[in-house]
Amino acid sequence: MTKHIPTEEVSPLDEDITEVREALREIKAEFSALKARALADDDNVIKEAVQLTVELRKWLLRVKETEACFEERRKQKEGIAEHYSVDLDRARFTIGCRLARLRKCCGSERVSGCADG
């Protein structure tokens, strides 16, 4: 098995990711404004901060879930499992070479337990 190293290609999601980053920046700016109001003893600031926090958590969860789905889809498309891709042709070749060495070593036409011998 070979270790899969992700490529640095441009993703069709780059535009969406940029939009999400911008939305998160806006939420950050709203938090800063709420902080300033809290320091000025605005009574409604706590309620608004709680609502903003709930909204932020919701969006962050959606982003994380969507990213995980896209990553899983990409791995399935590329035939990758657990960060490894399997080169079946190379595996067959390697196994064939090992079986050939066993046959030669044992002076046998067939290796015990091997159906195709």
C-alpha positions in Angstrom: 0.0 0.0 0.0 1.1 3.5 -0.7 0.4 6.5 1.5 -1.9 9.0 -0.2 -0.7 12.6 -0.2 -3.5 15.1 -1.0 -2.7 17.2 -4.1 -2.8 21.0 -4.1 -5.3 21.4 -6.9 -8.0 24.1 -7.2 -11.3 22.8 -5.7 -14.7 23.7 -7.2 -15.6 24.5 -3.6 -13.0 27.3 -3.3 -15.7 29.9 -4.0 -18.1 28.5 -1.5 -15.3 28.3 1.1 -14.5 31.9 0.5 -18.2 32.8 1.1 -18.3 30.8 4.3 -15.1 32.6 5.5 -16.7 35.9 4.7 -19.8 35.0 6.7 -17.7 34.0 9.6 -15.8 37.3 9.4 -19.2 39.1 9.6 -20.2 37.1 12.6 -16.9 38.0 14.2 -17.5 41.6 13.5 -21.0 41.3 15.1 -19.3 39.7 18.2 -16.9 42.7 18.4 -19.8 45.1 18.3 -21.6 43.2 21.0 -18.5 43.2 23.1 -18.4 47.0 22.8 -22.0 47.3 23.7 -21.5 44.9 26.7 -18.7 47.1 28.0 -21.1 50.1 27.7 -23.7 48.2 29.9 -26.3 47.6 27.2 -28.9 45.3 28.7 -29.9 43.5 25.4 -26.4 42.5 24.6 -26.5 39.1 26.4 -29.6 38.0 24.6 -28.2 39.0 21.2 -24.8 37.4 22.0 -26.5 34.1 22.9 -28.5 34.1 19.6 -25.4 34.9 17.6 -23.5 32.1 19.3 -26.2 29.6 18.5 -26.2 30.8 14.9 -22.4 30.6 14.7 -22.3 27.0 16.1 -25.0 26.0 13.6 -23.0 27.3 10.7 -19.7 25.8 11.9 -21.4 22.4 12.3 -22.9 22.6 8.8 -19.5 23.6 7.3 -17.8 20.7 9.1 -20.4 18.2 8.0 -20.3 19.4 4.4 -16.6 19.3 4.3 -16.5 15.7 5.7 -19.1 14.6 3.1 -17.1 16.1 0.2 -13.9 14.5 1.5 -15.5 11.1 1.9 -16.9 11.4 -1.6 -13.5 12.3 -3.0 -11.9 9.4 -1.3 -14.5 7.0 -2.6 -14.1 8.3 -6.1 -10.3 7.9 -5.9 -10.6 4.4 -4.2 -8.9 5.5 -1.0 -9.6 3.9 2.3 -8.1 5.1 5.6 -5.7 7.5 3.8 -4.3 4.7 1.7 -4.9 3.8 -1.9 -4.4 0.2 -3.0 -2.6 -0.6 -6.2 -4.1 -4.0 -7.0 -1.9 -4.6 -10.0 1.2 -4.0 -8.0 -0.2 -6.3 -5.2 -0.9 -9.1 -7.7 2.6 -8.8 -9.1 4.3 -8.8 -5.7 2.2 -11.8 -4.5 3.0 -13.6 -7.8 6.8 -13.0 -7.3 6.6 -14.4 -3.7 4.7 -17.5 -4.9 7.3 -18.0 -7.6 10.1 -17.8 -5.1 8.3 -20.3 -2.8 7.8 -22.7 -5.7 11.5 -22.4 -6.7 12.7 -22.8 -3.1 10.5 -25.9 -2.5 11.1 -27.4 -5.9 7.3 -27.6 -6.4 5.0 -26.8 -9.2 2.3 -25.9 -6.7 2.4 -24.0 -3.4 0.3 -25.6 -0.6 -3.0 -23.8 -0.2 -2.8 -21.9 -3.4 -5.6 -22.7 -5.8 -4.0 -21.3 -9.0 -0.8 -22.9 -8.2 
